[in-house]
Amino acid sequence: MSSNKKYWKSVEELDENSSIVEALKNNEFVEEIPTDEFLGNNDALSSSSTSRRDFLKYVGFSTAAATLAACEGPVHKSIPYVLQPEQIIPGVADYYATSVFDGFDFANLLVKTREGRPIKIDNNTIAGAKFSANARIHASILSLYDSMRLKEPKIKGKNSTWSAVDATIKSSIADAKVKGGQVVLLTNTLASPSTEALIAQFIGKNPNAKHVVYDAVSSSEALDAFESVYGERALVDYDFSKVSLIVSVGADFLGDWQGGGYDSGYAQGRIPKNGKMSRHFQLESNMTLSGAAADKRFAMSSANQKQALVLIYNIITGSSAAVSLDDKFKAEVTKAAQQLKAAGSKGVLVSGIQDKNAQLLVLAINQVLTSEAFTISGTRQIRKGSNEKVAQLIKEMKAGSVHTLIMSGVNPVYTLADSKTFVEALKKVKTSVAFSLKEDETALLSTIAAPAPHYLESWGDLSLTKGSYSITQPTIRPLFNTKQFQEVLLSLNGVAGSYYDFVKANASTIVLGSTWNKVLHDGVYVGVASSVSGGSADYSAAANALAQAKPAQAFELVLYTKTGLGDGQQANNPWLQELPDPITRVSWDNYVTVSNADAKKLGLSNEIVANGGLNGSYATITTVDGVKLENVPVIVQPGQAVGTIGLALGYGRKAALKEEMQVGLNAYSLYKGFNDVQSVSLVKADGEHEFACVQGQKTLMGRGDIIKETTLEIFNTKDAEFWNEQPMVSLDHKEVAATSVDLWDSFDRSTGHHFNLSIDLNACTGCGSCVIACHAENNVPVVGKAEVRRSRDMHWLRIDRYYSSESTFAGDNERKENIAGLSSSLSTFNEMEKAGDNPQVSFQPVMCQHCNHAPCETVCPVAATSHGRQGQNQMAYNRCVGTRYCANNCPYKVRRFNWFLYNKNSEFDYHMNDDLGRMVLNPDVNVRSRGVMEKCSMCIQMTQATILNAKREGRVIVDGEFQTACSNACSTGAMKFGDVNDKEAEVTKLAADDRMYHLLEHVGTKPNVIYHVKVRNT
């Protein structure tokens, strides 16, 4: 049978006395609908008392109502080309292969352009294109059109010219030579062969110069360990698809650990095939994406993680280092280690502990296992920063020995923990230059603020992994008076020609056996990755040193990067600010996460209030050195290790940000010594914070089977009817399958195309890439924190997150069967529901289900929503009068209502409110007006374009050509889209799979979106 576990979205749902939560579950609209807000102007509103009922009574369901709703629609005048560019066909998209690396995120991409405007990021799927875009890279297209970008070079705060900038820098370098001062190039990790060649030339011409690499979020300890063992400063590029057992100690490898990009390989092993799937153990403090996906998760402090790693090392290698792991973890960690040892080459261990000794043990364990996932031939080149060298640079700046400092891709005034020291040291540097997209915190204090182009305006090359090569090419002419850092280096080196010429010439020495044009077309080139040499260190000493780890005196603060903002480079991107965090479901904020046990001790709490918004306490965090962060909002987080707290980096920025984006607190101020674990104290502060949290909104709780899951053992030993139970209804006093009963006659859909979208809950990691891709493709508006709080977010696609008991299904069922009497029943069920210490987590993407028997279609009074022959539930926006009957009748709560006109509205000062930001809009999709319902269209513009292209080319459409924005963006393969009338299509086979089920199948809506039962390898 299917799961009988209690699922819950938020801690507040577990409070049986919460009448507000229960009321919100039962109410479709949490506030009274202020119809007058969207039917008249501001002056008329003050005296208007017309109700929605009166309004509809007066105008009737006629064209008058449609006219009134459409009267706010924007009118655009188009101007044709006088001379049409040959390469541009109006109405037809062009795609450019490129790659991106901003020092934190990286990917191989296809960029969609329309009439010369880049409007969307897609993944490059050609052979050799290894890395897919995450949510931040999908959103980076909007950062191109950021109106707050630095548009002109500035010298001492005043607009200047590039000739003046070049002259000033050259003069300063010459002066440094005369005076014996240092010239320092401070950059992020570059991973660019051409840029590194230019820097080598520069240092060769200037013996007093040096290059320092600074990563805002450090991986220095892992780099140090790898370098000491293998003689190369790089990171292991793990291939999780090759192993059957994964043990992670503090590494969120489905998040941003070592740059991320591991989710695709991981997902390959998580889908049960031939009765097998990989098994995953996660040891961590904060609840992460990796912890949410794990089969077995241990919530423990960093000190316990270090002890656990030593214990695993002992078991794998036969060593005997002293271990002082808490008894409550020792038995379980021992089992995990024994299973890892038994797995041998099919096992792998990874760790995110920022300690060189810990990272040495990781290398030792994987060497003994001879892990197939542990590949050291194609190492990652995307982190090269050295904490030691950065600290030394600041000392030299303070001493006055740095004459000229040229910075590119870094913002140390914001990201350094001891920012004040850096600012004081910067004052002693005679000439400082900051190449930056924005006039950020560092650029504001530098002698020269040099505007850098966006990567979509730039030439470049990348070697993300050893042996690979990819090209960055511009997809649009520079929008502003910008210049690449590399162009300035060329000038300083006295090299003639452009950076494009330099990259092309340098590529000829790398892409052997290929041509420049082919590499430019494909975007990538795969060469031969030579293996690193060496492979030994004093691992026993490392284990003994790590075993000395002691627990924090008060609280252990664990700093991390959120799925939305990452390291904070794109803090002015409204798509990312409004993206709900996969775990907490909070947007527009960072916050301290606290376990329920610790929250009770400190008097900290969260509460869902009457309008559906979430409120929370404030707290003050103080480090042992006295650094204080006051009024930090608190989220009580299930799964947070007791004695630990979490806080996200990347927030709290002010410079070059719109006022709406200046949210959160700067956690970098607590990032002392580049260590993500700090010993702190936590005390409650006065006041209450208002969160923009969607966890209690649009919930499907209490609506029957939503998440279906089972264990691998049951999946392998029981029939599908047991673990994928079908809902039954009564027909003629007999129980029959709900799917066999219809209120309507079905249409013949066997001819033409009929689209289905398949979602595999085993492969979905909750990463949010699909949400941002949907934003970009479908012109979804950003509504801001206040509106999200009112349950008015406009996301067409949401990723619901559910918690459940950590106990096994068998254990849950056994406890229920042993209940004796009413009092026992109440106490037992209460205990089972409150499994908040370490819950299991399930992610479920939900969009319009495109029901073949859609309840929204039958209640629309003006036939604005109707069903297409290809399976899509369609919306005629200019027909919609905003009755919201469809939303009220939708069991999936996926329809969105435009309470306001979000386009060209100063009340919503995001990208749609300025001309530059609107350049990202997709011309194939309407920008909706106020008073109109909208929802997922299953990207009908994309499916129709595919059909028309194949028709024009006179060929049959092959499987995989049909895509939606979400399926295209999904790097794990959780989402598959296609035509079920194609009997050989992958989606057709998935629709016939035993794991397939429909959401709320008992309702009888017959959706065209299908889900697959989640299987856990417990």
MOQUI-V151945 format. One record per residue. RES is the residue in one letter. SS is DSSP state (~ for helix, > for strand, _ for the rest). OMEGA is omega in degrees with one decimal (NA if undefined). BURIAL is b if it has 16 or more other ideal C-beta (glycine too) atoms within 10 Angstrom, else e. Layout:
RES:SS:OMEGA:BURIAL
RES:SS:OMEGA:BURIAL
This chain:
M:_:-179.6:e
S:_:-174.8:b
S:_:172.9:b
N:_:-176.0:e
K:_:175.3:b
K:_:176.7:b
Y:_:-180.0:b
W:>:-176.8:b
K:_:-174.5:b
S:_:179.9:b
V:~:-175.6:b
E:~:-179.5:b
E:~:-177.5:b
L:~:177.3:b
D:_:-174.9:e
E:_:-179.5:e
N:_:-176.4:e
S:_:178.9:e
S:~:-178.9:e
I:~:-180.0:b
V:~:-179.7:b
E:~:179.3:e
A:~:-179.6:e
L:~:177.6:b
K:~:-173.8:e
N:~:-179.1:e
N:_:176.0:e
E:_:-177.5:e
F:_:-169.9:e
V:_:177.6:b
E:_:174.6:e
E:_:-174.9:e
I:_:-179.4:e
P:_:-175.8:e
T:~:-176.5:b
D:~:-179.7:b
E:~:-176.5:e
F:~:-180.0:b
L:_:-179.5:b
G:_:178.5:e
N:_:-174.1:e
N:~:-179.3:e
D:~:-178.7:e
A:~:-175.4:e
L:~:-174.5:e
S:_:-178.8:e
S:_:-175.7:e
S:_:173.3:e
S:_:-178.2:e
T:_:177.5:e
S:_:178.1:e
R:~:-178.4:b
R:~:179.2:e
D:~:-178.7:e
F:~:-179.4:b
L:~:179.0:e
K:~:-176.8:e
Y:~:-173.7:e
V:~:-178.3:e
G:_:177.2:e
F:_:-173.4:e
S:_:179.1:e
T:~:177.5:e
A:~:178.9:e
A:~:179.0:b
A:~:179.1:b
T:~:-179.0:e
L:~:-179.6:b
A:~:-175.6:b
A:~:-173.5:b
C:_:179.2:e
E:_:-176.5:e
G:_:-178.7:b
P:_:176.8:e
V:_:-178.5:e
H:_:174.4:e
K:_:-178.8:e
S:_:179.2:e
I:_:-178.0:e
P:_:173.3:e
Y:_:169.7:e
V:_:172.5:e
L:_:-176.8:e
Q:_:175.9:e
P:_:-175.9:e
E:_:-173.2:e
Q:_:-177.5:e
I:_:173.9:e
I:_:-178.2:e
P:_:179.3:e
G:_:-179.0:e
V:_:-177.5:e
A:_:171.0:e
D:>:-179.5:e
Y:>:178.6:e
Y:>:175.8:b
A:>:178.4:b
T:>:176.5:b
S:>:-177.7:b
V:>:168.3:b
F:>:-177.3:b
D:_:-176.9:b
G:_:179.3:b
F:_:-179.6:b
D:_:-178.9:b
F:>:179.5:b
A:>:171.3:b
N:>:-165.5:b
L:>:160.7:b
L:>:-178.0:b
V:>:179.9:b
K:>:177.6:b
T:>:174.8:b
R:>:-178.2:b
E:_:176.1:b
G:_:-179.2:e
R:>:170.0:b
P:>:-177.0:b
I:>:-177.2:b
K:>:176.4:b
I:>:172.0:b
D:>:177.4:b
N:>:172.8:b
N:_:-175.3:b
T:_:179.3:e
I:_:179.1:e
A:_:-178.8:e
G:_:176.1:e
A:_:-166.1:b
K:_:-168.6:b
F:_:-179.6:b
S:_:-178.9:b
A:_:170.9:b
N:_:-176.5:b
A:~:-177.1:b
R:~:179.5:b
I:~:174.3:b
H:~:-179.0:b
A:~:-175.8:b
S:~:175.9:b
I:~:179.2:b
L:~:178.3:b
S:~:173.8:b
L:~:-175.5:b
Y:_:179.4:b
D:_:-178.2:b
S:_:179.2:e
M:_:178.6:b
R:>:175.6:b
L:_:-168.8:b
K:_:-179.7:e
E:_:173.9:e
P:_:179.6:b
K:>:173.6:b
I:>:-177.0:b
K:_:173.8:e
G:_:-178.5:e
K:>:179.7:e
N:>:-177.3:e
S:_:179.7:b
T:_:179.0:e
W:~:177.3:b
S:~:177.8:e
A:~:177.9:e
V:~:179.3:b
D:~:-178.3:b
A:~:-179.0:e
T:~:-179.3:b
I:~:-179.7:b
K:~:179.0:e
S:~:-179.2:e
S:~:178.9:b
I:~:177.8:b
A:~:179.2:e
D:~:178.7:e
A:~:178.4:b
K:~:-177.8:e
V:~:-174.4:e
K:~:179.2:e
G:_:178.6:e
G:_:179.6:b
Q:>:168.6:b
V:>:-175.0:b
V:>:170.5:b
L:>:179.8:b
L:>:-176.8:b
T:>:167.1:b
N:_:172.6:b
T:_:-171.9:b
L:_:-177.2:b
A:_:-178.0:b
S:_:179.8:b
P:~:-177.7:b
S:~:179.1:b
T:~:178.9:b
E:~:175.7:b
A:~:178.0:b
L:~:179.8:b
I:~:177.0:b
A:~:176.5:e
Q:~:-177.5:b
F:~:-179.8:b
I:~:176.7:e
G:~:179.0:e
K:~:-177.1:e
N:_:-176.7:b
P:_:179.1:e
N:_:-178.1:b
A:>:173.9:b
K:>:-177.8:b
H:>:177.7:b
V:>:-179.6:b
V:>:-176.5:b
Y:_:173.6:b
D:_:-177.6:b
A:_:174.2:b
V:_:-165.1:b
S:_:167.4:b
S:_:-170.5:b
S:~:-177.1:b
E:~:177.3:b
A:~:177.5:b
L:~:179.5:b
D:~:-179.0:b
A:~:-179.3:b
F:~:-179.5:b
E:~:-178.5:b
S:~:-179.1:b
V:~:-171.5:b
Y:~:175.2:b
G:_:-179.7:e
E:_:-179.8:e
R:_:-176.0:b
A:_:178.4:b
L:>:177.0:b
V:_:175.8:b
D:_:-174.7:b
Y:_:176.3:b
D:_:-174.1:b
F:~:179.5:b
S:~:-174.3:b
K:~:-175.2:b
V:_:180.0:b
S:_:178.8:b
L:>:-178.3:b
I:>:173.0:b
V:>:-179.7:b
S:>:178.1:b
V:>:177.3:b
G:_:179.3:b
A:_:175.9:b
D:_:-173.5:b
F:_:171.8:b
L:_:174.9:b
G:_:-173.0:b
D:_:-179.3:b
W:~:-179.5:b
Q:~:175.6:b
G:~:-179.5:b
G:_:-179.8:b
G:_:-179.7:b
Y:_:-171.1:b
D:~:-178.2:b
S:~:179.0:b
G:~:179.5:b
Y:~:-175.8:b
A:~:-180.0:b
Q:~:-179.7:b
G:~:-174.9:b
R:~:178.5:b
I:_:-175.9:b
P:_:178.2:b
K:>:-178.9:e
N:_:177.0:e
G:_:-177.6:e
K:>:171.2:e
M:_:-179.0:b
S:_:177.2:b
R:>:-170.4:b
H:>:172.8:b
F:>:-179.9:b
Q:>:174.5:b
L:>:-174.7:b
E:>:178.5:b
S:_:177.5:b
N:_:170.1:b
M:_:-176.3:b
T:_:175.0:b
L:~:179.0:b
S:~:176.8:b
G:~:178.9:b
A:~:-178.2:b
A:~:-171.9:b
A:_:173.2:b
D:_:179.2:b
K:>:-176.5:b
R:>:177.3:b
F:>:178.5:b
A:>:-176.2:b
M:_:-179.6:b
S:_:179.1:b
S:~:179.1:b
A:~:177.6:b
N:~:177.2:b
Q:~:178.8:b
K:~:178.2:b
Q:~:179.0:b
A:~:179.3:b
L:~:177.1:b
V:~:178.5:b
L:~:178.1:b
I:~:178.1:b
Y:~:178.8:b
N:~:-176.2:b
I:~:-177.3:b
I:~:-172.9:b
T:~:-177.6:b
G:_:179.3:e
S:_:-175.6:e
S:_:177.0:e
A:_:-178.5:b
A:_:-177.9:e
V:_:177.5:b
S:_:179.5:b
L:_:178.1:b
D:_:-176.6:e
D:~:-176.7:e
K:~:178.6:e
F:~:-167.3:b
K:~:-176.5:b
A:~:-177.9:e
E:~:179.1:e
V:~:177.5:b
T:~:177.3:b
K:~:-180.0:e
A:~:-179.8:b
A:~:178.8:b
Q:~:176.6:e
Q:~:178.2:e
L:~:178.7:b
K:~:179.7:b
A:~:-180.0:e
A:~:178.0:b
G:~:-176.4:e
S:~:177.7:e
K:~:176.4:b
G:>:177.4:b
V:>:174.5:b
L:>:175.8:b
V:>:-179.4:b
S:>:176.5:b
G:_:179.9:b
I:_:-178.5:b
Q:_:179.8:b
D:_:-177.4:b
K:~:-179.9:b
N:~:178.3:b
A:~:-178.9:b
Q:~:174.5:b
L:~:178.4:b
L:~:176.5:b
V:~:178.8:b
L:~:-178.6:b
A:~:-178.4:b
I:~:-178.0:b
N:~:174.9:b
Q:~:-179.7:b
V:~:178.7:e
L:~:-168.6:b
T:_:-174.6:e
S:_:177.8:b
E:_:178.0:b
A:_:-175.4:b
F:_:-176.9:b
T:_:-177.4:b
I:_:177.5:b
S:_:179.2:e
G:_:-174.7:b
T:_:177.3:b
R:>:-179.4:b
Q:_:-169.5:b
I:_:171.3:b
R:_:179.1:b
K:_:-174.2:b
G:_:179.0:b
S:_:177.8:b
N:~:-177.6:b
E:~:-178.1:e
K:~:177.0:e
V:~:178.2:b
A:~:178.5:e
Q:~:178.5:e
L:~:-179.5:b
I:~:176.7:b
K:~:-179.7:e
E:~:176.5:b
M:~:179.1:b
K:~:-179.5:b
A:_:178.8:e
G:_:-177.0:e
S:_:177.1:e
V:>:-178.2:b
H:>:-176.7:b
T:>:179.5:b
L:>:179.2:b
I:>:-175.2:b
M:>:177.0:b
S:>:176.8:b
G:_:179.7:b
V:_:177.8:b
N:_:-172.7:b
P:~:178.9:b
V:~:177.5:b
Y:~:-168.2:b
T:~:178.4:b
L:_:179.5:b
A:_:178.8:b
D:_:-175.7:b
S:~:-178.1:b
K:~:178.6:e
T:~:179.0:e
F:~:-179.8:b
V:~:178.4:e
E:~:178.8:e
A:~:-179.8:b
L:~:179.4:b
K:_:-179.7:e
K:_:176.3:e
V:_:-175.2:b
K:_:179.9:e
T:>:176.9:b
S:>:-177.9:b
V:>:178.8:b
A:>:172.7:b
F:>:-173.0:b
S:>:173.2:b
L:_:-174.3:b
K:>:171.2:b
E:_:-172.5:b
D:_:-174.7:b
E:~:-179.3:b
T:~:-179.7:b
A:~:-179.8:b
L:~:-176.8:b
L:~:-177.9:b
S:_:177.3:b
T:_:-178.5:b
I:>:171.6:b
A:>:-174.3:b
A:>:-178.8:b
P:>:178.8:b
A:_:176.9:b
P:_:171.9:b
H:_:-178.0:b
Y:~:177.4:b
L:~:175.3:b
E:~:-166.7:b
S:_:167.7:b
W:_:176.9:b
G:>:174.5:b
D:>:-176.2:b
L:>:168.7:b
S:_:-174.7:b
L:_:172.1:b
T:>:-177.6:b
K:_:-179.4:b
G:_:177.5:e
S:>:-179.3:b
Y:>:178.5:b
S:>:-175.6:b
I:>:168.1:b
T:>:179.7:b
Q:_:-179.5:b
P:_:177.0:b
T:_:178.5:b
I:_:174.9:b
R:_:-179.8:e
P:_:-178.6:e
L:_:-176.4:b
F:_:-178.5:e
N:_:-175.3:e
T:_:176.8:b
K:_:179.2:b
Q:_:174.3:b
F:~:-178.6:b
Q:~:177.9:b
E:~:178.3:b
V:~:176.7:b
L:~:177.1:b
L:~:179.7:b
S:~:-179.7:b
L:~:179.8:b
N:~:-179.0:b
G:_:-180.0:e
V:_:-179.8:e
A:_:177.2:e
G:_:-177.1:e
S:_:176.8:e
Y:~:174.5:b
Y:~:178.7:b
D:~:-178.9:e
F:~:179.5:b
V:~:-178.4:b
K:~:179.5:b
A:~:-179.8:e
N:~:-179.5:b
A:~:-178.0:b
S:_:178.1:e
T:_:-175.5:e
I:_:-173.5:e
V:_:-178.6:b
L:_:-178.6:e
G:_:177.0:e
S:_:-179.6:b
T:_:177.7:e
W:~:-177.6:e
N:~:179.6:e
K:~:179.1:e
V:~:178.6:b
L:~:179.5:b
H:~:-177.4:e
D:~:-177.2:b
G:_:-176.5:b
V:>:173.9:b
Y:>:-179.7:b
V:>:178.0:b
G:_:179.6:b
V:_:179.9:e
A:_:179.5:b
S:_:-179.0:e
S:_:176.3:e
V:_:-178.0:b
S:_:178.8:e
G:_:176.1:e
G:_:179.1:e
S:_:177.4:e
A:_:178.5:b
D:_:-175.6:e
Y:~:179.8:b
S:~:178.1:e
A:~:178.5:e
A:~:179.7:b
A:~:179.9:b
N:~:178.9:b
A:~:-178.3:b
L:~:-179.2:b
A:_:178.6:b
Q:_:-177.1:e
A:_:179.6:b
K:_:178.3:e
P:_:179.3:b
A:_:-178.2:b
Q:_:-179.9:e
A:_:177.1:e
F:>:175.7:b
E:>:178.4:b
L:>:178.1:b
V:>:179.8:b
L:>:-178.0:b
Y:>:176.0:b
T:>:-178.4:b
K:_:177.9:b
T:_:-176.7:b
G:_:-170.5:b
L:_:179.8:b
G:_:-178.8:b
D:_:174.6:b
G:_:-178.9:b
Q:_:-176.6:b
Q:_:-178.1:b
A:_:179.3:b
N:_:-178.9:b
N:_:-175.1:b
P:~:176.5:b
W:~:-177.9:b
L:~:178.6:b
Q:~:-176.6:b
E:~:177.5:b
L:_:179.1:b
P:_:176.5:b
D:_:-176.1:b
P:_:-175.5:b
I:_:-175.1:b
T:_:-178.2:b
R:_:178.3:b
V:>:174.0:b
S:>:175.3:b
W:_:-178.6:b
D:_:154.8:b
N:_:-166.7:b
Y:_:175.9:b
V:>:177.8:b
T:>:-174.2:b
V:>:176.8:b
S:_:-179.2:b
N:~:-179.6:b
A:~:179.9:e
D:~:179.3:b
A:~:179.4:b
K:~:179.9:e
K:~:-174.4:e
L:~:-179.2:b
G:_:179.7:e
L:_:-176.5:b
S:_:169.1:b
N:>:-178.8:b
E:>:171.9:b
I:>:-175.7:b
V:_:-168.6:e
A:_:-178.2:e
N:_:178.4:e
G:_:179.8:b
G:_:179.1:b
L:>:175.2:b
N:>:179.5:b
G:>:178.9:b
S:>:169.5:b
Y:>:175.9:b
A:>:175.6:b
T:>:179.4:b
I:>:179.0:b
T:>:178.5:b
T:>:179.5:b
V:_:178.3:e
D:_:177.1:e
G:_:175.4:e
V:_:-171.5:e
K:>:173.2:e
L:>:-172.3:b
E:>:174.9:e
N:>:175.6:e
V:>:178.5:b
P:>:-174.8:b
V:>:169.0:b
I:>:174.4:b
V:>:-169.3:b
Q:_:172.2:b
P:_:179.7:b
G:_:175.8:b
Q:_:-179.9:b
A:_:178.7:b
V:_:-178.6:b
G:_:177.7:b
T:>:173.8:b
I:>:-179.3:b
G:>:177.8:b
L:>:-175.3:b
A:>:171.8:b
L:>:171.6:b
G:_:-178.6:b
Y:_:175.2:b
G:_:179.3:b
R:_:179.4:b
K:_:-173.0:e
A:_:174.9:b
A:_:176.7:b
L:_:171.3:b
K:_:-175.3:b
E:~:-178.6:e
E:~:-176.9:b
M:~:-179.5:b
Q:_:-174.9:e
V:_:174.8:b
G:_:-177.3:b
L:_:-177.0:b
N:_:-179.3:b
A:~:176.2:b
Y:~:179.6:b
S:~:179.1:b
L:~:-173.6:b
Y:_:-174.9:b
K:~:177.7:e
G:~:-179.0:e
F:~:179.6:b
N:_:-177.1:b
D:_:175.8:b
V:>:-178.7:b
Q:>:175.5:b
S:>:-174.4:b
V:>:169.2:b
S:>:-177.8:e
L:>:177.6:b
V:>:178.8:e
K:>:176.6:e
A:>:-178.9:b
D:>:174.3:e
G:>:-178.5:e
E:>:-176.8:e
H:>:177.0:b
E:>:-179.6:e
F:>:166.7:b
A:>:-173.0:b
C:>:-177.0:b
V:_:-172.9:b
Q:_:179.5:b
G:_:-176.2:b
Q:_:176.0:b
K:_:-176.8:b
T:_:174.7:b
L:_:-176.1:b
M:_:178.0:b
G:_:-176.3:e
R:_:178.1:e
G:_:-177.2:e
D:_:177.4:b
I:_:172.1:b
I:_:171.9:b
K:_:179.1:b
E:>:180.0:b
T:>:176.3:b
T:>:-179.8:b
L:~:179.8:b
E:~:179.2:b
I:~:179.4:b
F:~:-176.9:b
N:~:-171.4:e
T:~:-177.6:e
K:_:175.1:e
D:_:-178.1:e
A:~:-179.2:b
E:~:-179.0:e
F:~:-175.6:e
W:~:173.1:b
N:_:-173.6:b
E:_:-179.7:b
Q:_:178.5:b
P:_:-178.5:b
M:>:175.4:e
V:>:-179.3:e
S:>:176.3:e
L:>:-176.8:e
D:_:177.3:e
H:_:176.4:e
K:>:177.1:e
E:>:177.3:e
V:>:178.9:e
A:>:-178.7:e
A:~:-178.2:b
T:~:-178.7:e
S:~:-177.0:e
V:_:-179.6:e
D:_:170.1:e
L:_:-177.1:e
W:_:170.5:e
D:_:179.8:e
S:_:176.7:e
F:_:173.8:e
D:_:-178.4:e
R:_:-176.1:e
S:_:178.7:e
T:_:-177.9:e
G:_:-179.4:e
H:_:172.7:b
H:_:-169.5:b
F:>:172.2:b
N:>:173.9:b
L:>:-179.3:b
S:>:179.9:b
I:>:-179.2:b
D:>:-177.9:b
L:_:177.5:b
N:_:-175.5:b
A:_:-177.6:b
C:_:179.5:b
T:_:-179.7:b
G:_:-170.5:b
C:_:177.1:b
G:_:179.9:b
S:~:-178.9:b
C:~:-178.6:b
V:~:-179.4:b
I:~:178.4:b
A:~:177.0:b
C:~:175.1:b
H:~:-174.8:b
A:~:-175.6:b
E:~:-168.7:b
N:~:175.4:b
N:_:179.5:b
V:_:-176.3:b
P:_:171.9:b
V:_:-174.3:b
V:_:177.0:b
G:_:-172.8:b
K:~:-176.1:b
A:~:-178.4:e
E:~:176.0:b
V:~:179.6:b
R:~:179.5:b
R:_:179.7:b
S:_:-177.7:b
R:_:176.7:b
D:_:-173.6:b
M:_:-179.0:b
H:_:174.9:b
W:_:-177.5:b
L:_:176.0:b
R:>:176.7:b
I:>:178.7:b
D:>:177.0:b
R:>:179.8:b
Y:>:171.9:b
Y:>:174.4:b
S:>:-178.8:b
S:_:177.3:b
E:_:-176.7:b
S:_:176.8:b
T:_:178.3:b
F:~:-179.2:b
A:~:179.6:e
G:~:177.7:e
D:~:-177.4:b
N:~:-179.4:e
E:~:179.4:e
R:~:-179.6:e
K:~:-177.8:e
E:~:-177.8:e
N:_:178.4:e
I:_:179.2:e
A:_:175.8:e
G:_:-175.6:e
L:~:-177.6:e
S:~:177.3:e
S:~:179.8:e
S:~:-177.3:e
L:~:-177.2:e
S:~:-177.9:e
T:~:179.9:e
F:~:178.7:e
N:~:178.3:e
E:~:-177.7:e
M:~:-179.7:b
E:~:-175.8:b
K:_:178.5:b
A:_:-171.8:b
G:_:-177.2:b
D:_:-178.5:e
N:_:-174.1:b
P:_:165.7:b
Q:>:-175.1:b
V:>:174.1:b
S:>:174.9:b
F:>:179.1:b
Q:>:174.4:b
P:>:179.4:b
V:>:174.4:b
M:_:174.0:b
C:_:-175.4:b
Q:_:177.2:b
H:_:-174.4:b
C:_:173.7:b
N:_:172.9:b
H:_:-169.1:b
A:_:179.2:b
P:~:178.9:b
C:~:-174.7:b
E:~:-175.2:b
T:~:-176.2:e
V:~:-179.4:e
C:_:-176.0:b
P:_:-177.7:e
V:_:178.3:b
A:_:177.9:e
A:_:177.5:b
T:>:-175.6:b
S:>:-176.0:e
H:>:178.7:b
G:_:-178.5:e
R:_:-176.7:e
Q:_:173.7:b
G:_:-179.7:b
Q:_:170.0:b
N:>:-168.7:b
Q:>:177.8:e
M:>:170.7:b
A:_:-171.7:e
Y:~:-176.0:b
N:~:177.6:e
R:~:-174.3:b
C:_:177.5:b
V:_:173.3:b
G:_:176.9:b
T:_:-179.3:b
R:_:174.8:b
Y:~:-178.5:b
C:~:179.6:b
A:~:-179.7:b
N:~:-176.6:e
N:~:-178.6:b
C:_:-179.7:b
P:_:-174.7:b
Y:_:176.9:b
K:_:-175.1:b
V:_:-179.5:b
R:_:-177.7:b
R:>:-177.6:b
F:>:177.6:b
N:_:178.6:b
W:_:-178.5:b
F:_:168.3:b
L:_:-175.5:b
Y:_:-180.0:b
N:_:179.0:b
K:_:-179.4:e
N:_:-175.6:e
S:_:176.2:e
E:_:179.5:e
F:_:-170.8:b
D:_:176.8:b
Y:_:-172.2:b
H:~:-178.6:b
M:~:-178.8:b
N:~:175.7:b
D:_:-174.1:b
D:_:-178.6:e
L:_:-179.0:e
G:~:-178.7:b
R:~:176.8:e
M:~:-179.1:b
V:~:-174.2:b
L:_:179.6:b
N:_:-177.7:b
P:_:179.2:b
D:_:-175.1:b
V:_:178.9:b
N:_:165.7:b
V:_:-170.1:b
R:_:179.1:b
S:_:-179.8:b
R:_:-178.9:b
G:_:-175.2:b
V:_:173.1:b
M:>:173.8:b
E:>:-179.6:b
K:_:179.9:b
C:_:178.4:b
S:_:-170.8:b
M:_:177.5:b
C:_:-176.9:b
I:~:178.4:b
Q:~:179.2:b
M:~:179.8:b
T:~:179.9:b
Q:~:177.5:e
A:~:177.8:e
T:~:179.4:b
I:~:-178.5:b
L:~:178.2:e
N:~:179.5:e
A:~:179.4:e
K:~:-180.0:e
R:~:-178.8:e
E:~:175.5:e
G:_:-176.9:e
R:_:177.4:e
V:_:178.0:e
I:_:-179.8:b
V:_:-179.4:e
D:_:-178.5:e
G:_:178.5:e
E:_:178.3:e
F:_:179.5:b
Q:_:165.9:b
T:_:179.8:b
A:~:-176.6:b
C:~:-179.6:b
S:~:179.0:b
N:~:-176.1:b
A:~:-173.5:b
C:_:-176.5:b
S:_:-177.6:b
T:_:-176.2:b
G:_:179.2:b
A:_:-179.0:b
M:>:177.1:b
K:>:-176.5:b
F:>:177.5:b
G:>:-175.0:b
D:>:-177.9:b
V:_:173.5:b
N:_:171.6:b
D:_:-172.2:b
K:_:179.6:e
E:_:-177.7:e
A:_:-179.5:b
E:~:-178.2:e
V:~:177.1:b
T:~:178.1:b
K:~:178.4:e
L:~:179.1:b
A:~:-179.6:b
A:_:-177.3:e
D:_:-179.9:e
D:_:-178.9:e
R:_:-175.0:b
M:>:169.8:b
Y:>:177.1:b
H:_:179.1:b
L:_:-178.1:b
L:_:-173.0:b
E:~:-177.7:b
H:~:-179.7:b
V:~:176.7:b
G:_:-177.6:b
T:_:179.0:b
K:_:-176.8:b
P:_:172.7:b
N:_:170.7:b
V:>:-178.1:b
I:>:178.9:b
Y:>:177.6:b
H:>:-176.5:b
V:_:178.0:b
K:>:179.1:b
V:>:179.2:b
R:>:179.2:b
N:_:-174.4:b
T:_:NA:e
